[in-house]
Every structure is written in structure tokens, then in C-alpha cells.
């Protein structure tokens, strides 16, 4: 089992963030929510480790906007 890595770990993080924002451009709230849900499920499938996914869910639930 892997521990969840919450430290910066993305090459070209600013470019990825810009790409993520661009993917949402022009979408309705419902379409944007759908895109986010599909992205989460695709990345969760790629990670594949249930324990890591549970850690990620717990970490995301603790972060309040």
C-alpha cells in the first residue's frame, strides 16, 4: 500500500492548471461538474489502489473552501 502523496508532484503544474481551466471553458455548471466527475473516475482507475483512494477522499473532505 502506498501513502498518499500530497506534496507538489506534477511536471509543468502551471501548464496543467491552464489546460484544466481551458477544458472547462464554455461549459455549463452541469457540464463542468460532469467533466470533473469523469476526470476523478479516470484518475482513480489509473491509481487503482483502494487504500490510496480512500486516503485521497479523506484528504479532500477535510479541505473546506
PyMOL commands that set and color helices and strands:
alter all, ss='L'
color gray80, all
select helices_A, chain A and resi 13-24+29-47+50-62
alter helices_A, ss='H'
color red, helices_A
deselect
rebuild
show_as cartoon
